[in-house]
Amino acid sequence: MTVKTVSTTPFPDQKPGTSGLRKKTPVFMQRHYLENFVQAIFDAIGGAQGKTFVLGGDGRYFNDRAAQVILRMAAANGAAKVIVGQGAILSTPAASHLIRINGTDGGIIMSASHNPGGPDEDFGVKFNTPNGGPAPEAVTEAIFAATKNISEYRIYETQDVDLSTVGPTRLGDMQVEVVDPVADYAALMERLFDFGAIRSMFAAGFRMRFDAMCAVTGPYATEILENRLGAAKGTVVNGTPLPDFGGMHPDPNPTWAKALMDEMFGPGAPDFGAASDGDGDRNMVVGRGIYVSPSDSLAVLAANAHLAPGYKAGLKGVARSMPTSAAADRVAEFLGIEEFETPTGWKFFGNLLDAGRATICGEESFGTGSDHVREKDGLWAVLLWLNILAVRKESVREILEAHWRQFGRNYYSRHDFEAIETAAADRMMAELREKLAGLSGIAFNGHLRIAEADDFAYTDPVDGSVSRRQGIRILFQDGSRIVLRLSGTGTEGATLRLYLERFAPGPEGLDLDPQEALAPVIAAAHEIAGIARHTGRREPDVIT
């Protein structure tokens, strides 16, 4: 067993996005590509010598091979220990939890989250810092700088480490501790939620369906829902993680989780439905005959979190990403707690959570979480919903409608235009930015009058750091809102995300179809941005 120093040259495309580096799997499988990026991580954090890391991934294609490379590189760079999930499997929230409870120096997570997996699909690598959260911009910029200057990497030449059996082993001078990926996470959930009340609800005949989408949450959901909470066997479907996610697109939204939607809106539907994504940090929640938007879900969870033991003392604050609807703001105002509007990307919540200024955070992109970890957490959100249902003894529809009567309804939708030519998307956004200053006062459809328009900038209230150009906002006088962003989570072309919001204070007008309620805002967005003129698209690929 020897340490080999390998000469290499930089790749120009290794700039991490909001959640690490994501590329097509064949790109990561190129000679030196993965190794360069991993060495850059170690170099950017001051080296790996004597440090302890967590390692795991969502089981997608190349996950197992990449894990062996990362372990050999960690050992060659002098790491003292790596805690790795059995079979190199860890959900992203479970990895965050392991980083925190073990006090490690961070972790490397192998995932492209909700993107498809397979030999020709997507792969990703990201670094989480010692607080358990995604690397902030200062760290990702340092990693990117290291990728541009790399000339060599270090790796052990040795046989694969056996990751199939729980227990300690060694790789050179480095200890490798293989752990049950589910055990510590499940124990945390049992401390946060009233498992007794949820168990009684299932025993009384409550039925649910959880679609794991052939992704990482399957083992977690089966252990917690079926084994510990007594949900009927078969409650969890598509529960075995597969390298290609069974050909599915593991993104829990009404488009890609269509089978679940069909069941929940069909005859004999269960009481409750949920789905999670590739790496387990996203969730979709559906009641019998009613879909819960992520923005509404965040607001309902914030309003009812005190019903769960882990949150009975109340919330310190609620934070949402800027594109997420303002529904949670109304709850925070009612509770008399702080509310925060941050850029997209879970890393922006980290400072607020660490400073004790926020307890629950959420994004419209099907991500919700709390201060129990430093990632969004799909199964956590599902369990909090179950806890609320068990205590209130009402249906999802009854809880939603009561919430709207109390707080009003923020009609909300996101329209995704995928794989747009990057240059065309950039031209559209540049043209729109040039128009922002002159939009105030302009009216559309006779009554939608623009109050202000800007390119969102965020000053972190904890450390004072500033993030600019985080999305274009067009705010109307009646509280309606349009937001446009180019997403950094895809691997092909550009994805335009168009966010649409319109507030109905009630008591009238609370039961419209969201697309119908938003029709005037949608029309205004297309006219203002010139979407069809720039992209050739009139209809989105995905509506959520």
C-alpha positions as CSV (number, residue, x, y, z in Angstrom):
1,M,0.0,0.0,0.0
2,T,1.6,3.2,-1.2
3,V,0.7,6.9,-1.5
4,K,0.9,8.0,-5.1
5,T,1.3,11.6,-6.1
6,V,-0.4,12.1,-9.5
7,S,0.4,15.0,-11.8
8,T,-2.7,16.7,-13.2
9,T,-3.9,19.8,-15.0
10,P,-7.0,21.9,-14.1
11,F,-10.4,21.4,-15.6
12,P,-12.1,24.8,-16.4
13,D,-15.6,23.7,-15.4
14,Q,-15.3,22.8,-11.7
15,K,-17.1,25.8,-10.2
16,P,-19.5,24.6,-7.5
17,G,-23.1,25.7,-7.6
18,T,-25.6,26.2,-4.8
19,S,-25.2,22.6,-3.8
20,G,-21.7,21.5,-4.9
21,L,-20.5,20.4,-8.3
22,R,-23.0,18.7,-10.6
23,K,-22.2,17.2,-14.0
24,K,-23.1,14.4,-16.2
25,T,-21.8,11.1,-14.8
26,P,-19.4,10.5,-17.8
27,V,-17.8,13.9,-17.0
28,F,-17.1,12.8,-13.4
29,M,-15.7,9.5,-14.7
30,Q,-13.1,11.2,-16.8
31,R,-9.5,10.5,-15.8
32,H,-8.5,12.9,-13.0
33,Y,-11.9,14.8,-12.9
34,L,-13.3,13.5,-9.6
35,E,-9.8,13.4,-8.1
36,N,-9.0,17.0,-9.0
37,F,-12.2,18.2,-7.3
38,V,-11.7,16.2,-4.2
39,Q,-8.1,17.3,-3.8
40,A,-9.4,20.9,-4.3
41,I,-11.8,20.4,-1.4
42,F,-9.0,19.2,0.9
43,D,-6.6,22.0,-0.2
44,A,-9.3,24.7,0.2
45,I,-10.0,23.7,3.9
46,G,-6.4,23.7,4.9
47,G,-5.7,20.1,4.2
48,A,-7.1,16.8,5.6
49,Q,-4.2,16.0,7.9
50,G,-5.5,14.6,11.2
51,K,-9.1,15.5,10.4
52,T,-12.3,13.4,10.5
53,F,-15.0,13.4,7.8
54,V,-18.4,11.9,7.0
55,L,-18.9,10.3,3.6
56,G,-22.0,9.0,1.9
57,G,-24.3,9.4,-1.0
58,D,-27.7,8.7,-2.5
59,G,-26.7,5.4,-4.2
60,R,-26.9,6.7,-7.8
61,Y,-24.7,5.3,-10.5
62,F,-20.9,5.8,-9.8
63,N,-21.7,6.4,-6.0
64,D,-19.8,3.2,-5.0
65,R,-16.8,3.8,-7.2
66,A,-16.5,7.5,-6.2
67,A,-16.6,6.5,-2.5
68,Q,-13.6,4.3,-2.9
69,V,-11.6,7.1,-4.7
70,I,-12.6,9.6,-2.0
71,L,-11.6,7.2,0.8
72,R,-8.2,6.5,-0.8
73,M,-7.6,10.2,-1.3
74,A,-8.6,11.1,2.3
75,A,-6.1,8.5,3.6
76,A,-3.4,9.7,1.3
77,N,-4.0,13.3,2.5
78,G,-3.5,12.3,6.1
79,A,-7.1,12.2,7.4
80,A,-7.4,10.4,10.7
81,K,-10.9,9.0,10.2
82,V,-13.8,8.8,7.8
83,I,-17.3,7.8,9.0
84,V,-19.1,6.2,6.0
85,G,-22.6,4.9,5.5
86,Q,-22.9,1.2,4.9
87,G,-22.6,0.6,1.2
88,A,-21.6,4.3,0.8
89,I,-25.2,5.2,1.4
90,L,-26.4,8.2,3.4
91,S,-29.3,10.6,2.9
92,T,-28.2,14.2,2.9
93,P,-29.9,15.1,6.2
94,A,-28.6,11.9,7.8
95,A,-25.1,12.9,6.7
96,S,-25.6,16.4,8.3
97,H,-26.7,14.7,11.5
98,L,-23.6,12.5,11.6
99,I,-21.3,15.4,11.1
100,R,-22.9,17.2,14.0
101,I,-23.2,14.4,16.5
102,N,-19.6,13.2,15.8
103,G,-18.1,16.7,15.8
104,T,-16.3,16.0,12.5
105,D,-14.4,18.5,10.3
106,G,-17.1,18.2,7.7
107,G,-18.3,15.7,5.2
108,I,-18.4,14.9,1.5
109,I,-21.8,14.0,0.0
110,M,-22.1,12.3,-3.3
111,S,-25.4,13.3,-4.9
112,A,-27.0,15.3,-7.6
113,S,-30.1,15.6,-5.4
114,H,-33.3,15.4,-7.4
115,N,-31.6,15.0,-10.8
116,P,-31.9,11.7,-12.7
117,G,-29.2,9.1,-12.2
118,G,-27.5,6.5,-14.4
119,P,-24.6,6.0,-16.7
120,D,-25.6,9.0,-18.9
121,E,-27.4,11.0,-16.3
122,D,-26.2,13.2,-13.4
123,F,-23.7,12.9,-10.6
124,G,-22.5,15.4,-7.9
125,V,-20.1,16.0,-5.1
126,K,-20.5,18.6,-2.4
127,F,-18.7,19.5,0.8
128,N,-20.5,20.2,4.1
129,T,-18.8,22.2,6.8
130,P,-18.4,21.2,10.5
131,N,-21.8,22.7,11.3
132,G,-23.4,20.0,9.0
133,G,-24.5,22.5,6.4
134,P,-23.5,23.1,2.8
135,A,-20.3,25.0,2.3
136,P,-21.0,28.8,2.2
137,E,-19.9,30.9,-0.7
138,A,-16.5,31.7,0.8
139,V,-15.6,28.0,1.0
140,T,-17.0,27.1,-2.5
141,E,-15.0,30.1,-3.9
142,A,-11.9,28.7,-2.2
143,I,-12.6,25.3,-3.7
144,F,-13.1,26.7,-7.1
145,A,-9.8,28.7,-6.8
146,A,-8.0,25.5,-5.8
147,T,-9.4,23.7,-8.9
148,K,-7.9,26.3,-11.1
149,N,-4.4,26.0,-9.6
150,I,-4.2,22.2,-9.0
151,S,-1.1,20.5,-10.4
152,E,-1.2,17.2,-8.4
153,Y,-3.3,15.0,-6.2
154,R,-2.6,12.3,-3.7
155,I,-4.2,8.9,-3.6
156,Y,-3.5,5.5,-2.0
157,E,-2.9,2.6,-4.4
158,T,-4.7,-0.3,-2.6
159,Q,-7.7,-2.6,-2.7
160,D,-11.3,-1.4,-2.1
161,V,-12.4,-1.0,1.4
162,D,-15.3,-3.4,2.4
163,L,-18.2,-1.0,3.0
164,S,-20.8,-3.8,3.2
165,T,-20.3,-4.6,6.9
166,V,-21.0,-2.2,9.8
167,G,-17.9,-1.7,12.0
168,P,-14.3,-0.3,12.0
169,T,-11.6,-1.0,9.5
170,R,-8.4,0.7,8.4
171,L,-7.0,2.2,5.2
172,G,-3.3,2.8,5.9
173,D,-3.2,5.0,9.0
174,M,-6.8,6.2,8.6
175,Q,-9.7,4.6,10.4
176,V,-12.8,3.8,8.4
177,E,-15.9,3.5,10.5
178,V,-18.8,1.9,8.5
179,V,-22.1,2.8,10.2
180,D,-25.8,1.9,9.8
181,P,-27.0,4.8,7.7
182,V,-30.5,4.8,9.3
183,A,-30.0,4.2,13.0
184,D,-28.8,7.6,14.3
185,Y,-31.2,9.5,12.1
186,A,-34.2,7.4,13.2
187,A,-33.3,7.9,16.8
188,L,-33.3,11.7,16.3
189,M,-36.7,11.6,14.7
190,E,-38.0,9.6,17.7
191,R,-36.8,12.4,20.0
192,L,-38.4,15.2,18.0
193,F,-41.9,13.7,17.3
194,D,-44.7,12.0,19.3
195,F,-44.3,8.6,17.9
196,G,-46.9,7.3,20.3
197,A,-49.6,9.6,18.9
198,I,-48.6,8.8,15.3
199,R,-48.6,5.0,16.1
200,S,-52.1,5.3,17.6
201,M,-53.3,7.1,14.5
202,F,-52.0,4.3,12.3
203,A,-53.5,1.7,14.6
204,A,-56.9,3.4,14.3
205,G,-56.9,2.9,10.5
206,F,-55.1,5.9,9.1
207,R,-53.6,5.1,5.7
208,M,-50.8,6.7,3.8
209,R,-48.5,6.2,0.8
210,F,-44.9,7.2,0.8
211,D,-43.1,7.1,-2.6
212,A,-39.4,6.9,-2.1
213,M,-38.9,7.1,-5.9
214,C,-36.3,4.3,-5.9
215,A,-34.0,6.7,-4.1
216,V,-32.2,7.0,-0.8
217,T,-35.1,7.6,1.6
218,G,-36.6,4.1,1.0
219,P,-34.7,2.4,3.9
220,Y,-35.3,5.4,6.2
221,A,-39.0,5.5,5.5
222,T,-39.5,1.8,5.8
223,E,-37.7,1.6,9.2
224,I,-39.5,4.6,10.6
225,L,-43.0,4.5,9.1
226,E,-43.5,0.7,8.8
227,N,-41.3,-0.7,11.5
228,R,-41.4,1.9,14.3
229,L,-44.7,3.6,13.6
230,G,-46.8,0.6,12.5
231,A,-47.9,1.8,9.1
232,A,-49.1,-1.1,7.0
233,K,-46.5,-3.1,5.1
234,G,-46.4,-1.7,1.6
235,T,-47.0,1.9,2.8
236,V,-43.5,2.7,1.3
237,V,-43.4,2.1,-2.4
238,N,-40.3,2.2,-4.7
239,G,-38.4,1.7,-1.5
240,T,-35.2,0.2,-2.8
241,P,-32.5,2.7,-3.8
242,L,-31.3,1.9,-7.4
243,P,-28.4,3.3,-9.3
244,D,-30.7,4.7,-12.0
245,F,-33.6,5.3,-9.6
246,G,-35.6,2.7,-11.6
247,G,-35.6,5.1,-14.6
248,M,-37.5,7.7,-12.5
249,H,-36.7,11.3,-12.2
250,P,-36.4,11.4,-8.4
251,D,-37.9,14.9,-8.0
252,P,-41.0,14.9,-5.7
253,N,-43.4,17.2,-7.5
254,P,-46.7,16.6,-9.2
255,T,-45.1,16.1,-12.6
256,W,-42.5,13.4,-11.7
257,A,-44.5,11.8,-8.8
258,K,-47.5,11.4,-11.1
259,A,-48.3,7.9,-9.8
260,L,-48.7,9.2,-6.3
261,M,-50.8,12.1,-7.4
262,D,-53.1,9.8,-9.4
263,E,-53.5,7.6,-6.3
264,M,-54.2,10.5,-4.0
265,F,-56.8,12.0,-6.3
266,G,-58.3,8.6,-7.3
267,P,-61.1,6.5,-5.7
268,G,-60.1,4.9,-2.4
269,A,-57.2,7.3,-1.9
270,P,-55.2,7.0,1.4
271,D,-55.5,9.8,4.0
272,F,-52.0,11.1,3.3
273,G,-49.4,10.9,0.6
274,A,-45.8,11.9,0.5
275,A,-42.7,11.5,-1.6
276,S,-39.0,12.3,-1.3
277,D,-36.1,12.9,-3.7
278,G,-32.8,11.3,-4.7
279,D,-30.8,12.3,-1.6
280,G,-33.7,12.6,0.8
281,D,-33.7,16.3,1.5
282,R,-36.9,17.2,-0.4
283,N,-40.5,16.3,0.2
284,M,-43.9,16.6,-1.4
285,V,-47.1,16.3,0.7
286,V,-50.5,15.5,-0.6
287,G,-53.8,15.0,1.2
288,R,-56.8,13.0,-0.1
289,G,-57.9,15.0,-3.1
290,I,-55.7,18.1,-2.3
291,Y,-52.1,19.0,-3.1
292,V,-50.1,21.0,-0.6
293,S,-47.7,23.5,-2.2
294,P,-44.3,23.7,-0.5
295,S,-44.9,27.3,0.4
296,D,-48.2,26.4,2.1
297,S,-46.5,23.4,3.8
298,L,-43.8,25.6,5.3
299,A,-46.5,28.0,6.7
300,V,-48.7,25.2,8.1
301,L,-45.7,23.5,9.7
302,A,-44.5,26.7,11.3
303,A,-48.0,27.5,12.6
304,N,-48.4,24.0,14.1
305,A,-44.8,22.9,15.1
306,H,-45.6,23.4,18.8
307,L,-47.7,20.3,18.6
308,A,-44.5,18.2,18.3
309,P,-42.4,17.5,21.4
310,G,-39.2,18.8,19.8
311,Y,-40.8,22.2,19.2
312,K,-43.2,22.6,22.1
313,A,-41.3,25.6,23.4
314,G,-42.1,27.5,20.2
315,L,-40.1,28.8,17.3
316,K,-37.3,31.4,17.5
317,G,-37.9,32.5,13.9
318,V,-38.9,31.4,10.5
319,A,-36.8,31.8,7.4
320,R,-37.7,31.3,3.7
321,S,-35.9,31.7,0.4
322,M,-36.8,34.8,-1.5
323,P,-38.7,32.9,-4.3
324,T,-40.9,31.1,-1.7
325,S,-44.3,32.6,-1.0
326,A,-44.9,35.1,1.8
327,A,-47.3,32.7,3.5
328,A,-44.8,31.8,6.2
329,D,-44.2,35.6,6.9
330,R,-47.8,35.9,8.0
331,V,-47.4,33.1,10.5
332,A,-44.2,34.6,11.9
333,E,-46.0,37.9,12.3
334,F,-48.9,36.2,14.1
335,L,-46.5,34.4,16.4
336,G,-44.5,37.5,17.1
337,I,-41.2,36.0,15.9
338,E,-38.5,37.0,13.5
339,E,-39.0,36.3,9.8
340,F,-36.1,36.2,7.2
341,E,-36.0,36.3,3.4
342,T,-32.8,34.8,2.1
343,P,-31.3,33.9,-1.4
344,T,-32.0,30.4,-2.7
345,G,-29.6,27.8,-1.3
346,W,-29.8,26.1,2.1
347,K,-26.4,27.4,3.0
348,F,-28.0,30.8,3.6
349,F,-30.0,29.4,6.5
350,G,-27.0,28.1,8.3
351,N,-26.0,31.3,10.0
352,L,-29.5,32.0,11.2
353,L,-29.8,28.5,12.6
354,D,-26.4,28.5,14.2
355,A,-27.2,31.9,15.8
356,G,-30.4,30.7,17.2
357,R,-32.5,33.2,15.3
358,A,-34.5,30.7,13.2
359,T,-36.0,27.3,14.0
360,I,-37.8,26.3,10.8
361,C,-36.7,27.1,7.3
362,G,-38.1,26.4,3.9
363,E,-37.8,26.7,0.1
364,E,-40.5,26.6,-2.5
365,S,-38.4,23.9,-4.3
366,F,-39.9,21.2,-2.0
367,G,-37.3,21.7,0.8
368,T,-38.2,22.2,4.5
369,G,-36.2,21.7,7.6
370,S,-35.4,22.9,11.1
371,D,-32.5,23.4,13.5
372,H,-32.2,19.6,14.1
373,V,-29.7,19.4,11.2
374,R,-28.3,22.0,8.7
375,E,-29.9,20.6,5.6
376,K,-33.5,20.5,4.4
377,D,-35.0,17.1,5.4
378,G,-37.8,15.4,3.4
379,L,-38.7,12.7,5.9
380,W,-38.6,15.2,8.8
381,A,-41.3,17.3,7.1
382,V,-43.4,14.2,6.5
383,L,-43.2,13.2,10.2
384,L,-44.0,16.7,11.4
385,W,-47.1,16.6,9.2
386,L,-48.0,13.2,10.7
387,N,-47.5,14.5,14.2
388,I,-49.9,17.5,13.4
389,L,-52.5,15.2,11.9
390,A,-52.3,12.9,14.9
391,V,-52.8,15.7,17.4
392,R,-55.4,17.8,15.5
393,K,-57.4,14.7,14.3
394,E,-58.3,16.6,11.2
395,S,-57.6,15.8,7.5
396,V,-55.0,17.6,5.4
397,R,-57.8,19.5,3.6
398,E,-59.4,20.6,6.9
399,I,-56.0,21.8,8.2
400,L,-55.2,23.7,5.0
401,E,-58.6,25.4,4.7
402,A,-58.5,26.4,8.3
403,H,-55.1,27.9,7.8
404,W,-56.3,29.9,4.8
405,R,-59.3,31.2,6.7
406,Q,-57.0,32.5,9.4
407,F,-54.1,33.8,7.4
408,G,-55.4,34.3,3.9
409,R,-54.1,32.4,0.9
410,N,-51.0,33.1,-1.1
411,Y,-51.8,31.5,-4.5
412,Y,-48.4,30.3,-5.7
413,S,-46.8,28.4,-8.6
414,R,-43.4,27.8,-10.2
415,H,-43.0,27.4,-13.9
416,D,-39.8,25.8,-15.1
417,F,-38.5,26.2,-18.6
418,E,-35.7,23.6,-18.8
419,A,-32.6,23.2,-21.0
420,I,-32.9,26.6,-22.6
421,E,-29.9,27.7,-24.6
422,T,-27.7,29.4,-22.0
423,A,-26.8,32.4,-24.1
424,A,-30.5,33.1,-24.8
425,A,-31.4,32.8,-21.1
426,D,-28.5,35.2,-20.2
427,R,-29.6,37.7,-22.8
428,M,-33.2,37.7,-21.5
429,M,-32.1,38.3,-17.9
430,A,-29.6,41.0,-18.9
431,E,-32.3,42.8,-20.9
432,L,-34.7,42.5,-18.0
433,R,-32.2,43.9,-15.5
434,E,-31.8,47.0,-17.8
435,K,-35.5,47.6,-17.7
436,L,-36.0,47.3,-13.9
437,A,-35.6,51.0,-13.0
438,G,-38.3,52.0,-15.4
439,L,-41.0,49.4,-14.5
440,S,-42.4,51.1,-11.4
441,G,-46.0,52.4,-12.0
442,I,-46.6,50.4,-15.2
443,A,-50.0,48.5,-15.1
444,F,-51.0,45.2,-16.7
445,N,-54.4,43.8,-17.4
446,G,-56.0,47.0,-16.2
447,H,-55.3,46.5,-12.5
448,L,-51.9,44.9,-11.9
449,R,-49.7,47.9,-11.2
450,I,-46.0,47.5,-10.4
451,A,-44.9,49.0,-7.1
452,E,-41.2,48.2,-7.5
453,A,-38.7,46.0,-9.2
454,D,-35.2,45.0,-8.3
455,D,-32.4,42.4,-8.4
456,F,-32.6,40.8,-5.0
457,A,-29.5,41.4,-2.7
458,Y,-29.1,39.9,0.7
459,T,-27.1,41.1,3.7
460,D,-26.6,38.3,6.2
461,P,-27.9,39.6,9.6
462,V,-25.3,37.4,11.4
463,D,-22.0,38.0,9.6
464,G,-22.8,41.0,7.4
465,S,-21.8,39.2,4.2
466,V,-23.6,40.5,1.0
467,S,-25.0,38.3,-1.8
468,R,-26.1,40.2,-4.9
469,R,-28.0,39.3,-8.1
470,Q,-30.0,36.6,-6.4
471,G,-33.1,36.9,-8.6
472,I,-35.2,39.5,-10.3
473,R,-38.3,40.6,-8.3
474,I,-41.3,42.4,-9.7
475,L,-43.7,43.5,-6.9
476,F,-47.2,44.7,-7.6
477,Q,-49.2,47.1,-5.5
478,D,-51.8,44.4,-4.5
479,G,-49.1,42.1,-3.1
480,S,-48.8,40.0,-6.2
481,R,-45.3,39.1,-7.2
482,I,-43.1,37.7,-10.0
483,V,-39.6,36.3,-9.5
484,L,-37.3,35.1,-12.2
485,R,-34.1,33.2,-11.7
486,L,-31.8,31.0,-13.7
487,S,-31.2,27.8,-11.7
488,G,-27.8,26.4,-10.9
489,T,-28.9,22.8,-10.2
490,G,-29.2,21.5,-13.8
491,T,-26.4,20.0,-15.9
492,E,-27.6,20.9,-19.4
493,G,-28.3,24.4,-20.7
494,A,-30.1,26.8,-18.4
495,T,-33.3,26.4,-16.5
496,L,-35.5,29.5,-16.1
497,R,-37.6,29.4,-13.0
498,L,-40.6,31.7,-13.0
499,Y,-42.2,32.2,-9.6
500,L,-45.7,33.6,-9.4
501,E,-47.7,34.7,-6.4
502,R,-51.0,36.4,-5.7
503,F,-52.5,37.0,-2.2
504,A,-56.2,36.5,-1.4
505,P,-57.1,37.8,2.1
506,G,-60.4,36.0,2.2
507,P,-63.0,35.1,3.2
508,E,-63.9,35.0,-0.5
509,G,-61.8,33.6,-3.2
510,L,-59.9,31.0,-1.2
511,D,-60.9,28.0,-3.3
512,L,-59.7,28.8,-6.8
513,D,-57.4,26.6,-8.9
514,P,-53.9,28.2,-8.5
515,Q,-53.3,28.5,-12.2
516,E,-56.7,30.2,-12.7
517,A,-56.0,32.6,-9.8
518,L,-52.6,33.4,-11.1
519,A,-53.5,33.8,-14.8
520,P,-53.2,37.7,-14.8
521,V,-49.8,37.4,-13.1
522,I,-48.6,34.8,-15.6
523,A,-49.6,36.9,-18.5
524,A,-47.8,39.9,-17.1
525,A,-44.6,37.9,-16.5
526,H,-44.4,36.7,-20.1
527,E,-45.0,40.2,-21.4
528,I,-42.5,41.9,-19.1
529,A,-39.7,39.3,-19.6
530,G,-40.3,38.5,-23.3
531,I,-39.9,34.8,-22.5
532,A,-41.2,33.5,-25.9
533,R,-39.2,36.1,-27.8
534,H,-35.9,35.0,-26.1
535,T,-36.4,31.3,-25.6
536,G,-39.0,30.3,-28.2
537,R,-41.1,28.8,-25.3
538,R,-44.6,29.7,-24.4
539,E,-45.3,26.8,-22.1
540,P,-43.2,25.6,-19.2
541,D,-41.8,22.1,-19.0
542,V,-42.8,21.6,-15.3
543,I,-45.5,23.4,-13.3
544,T,-45.4,23.1,-9.5
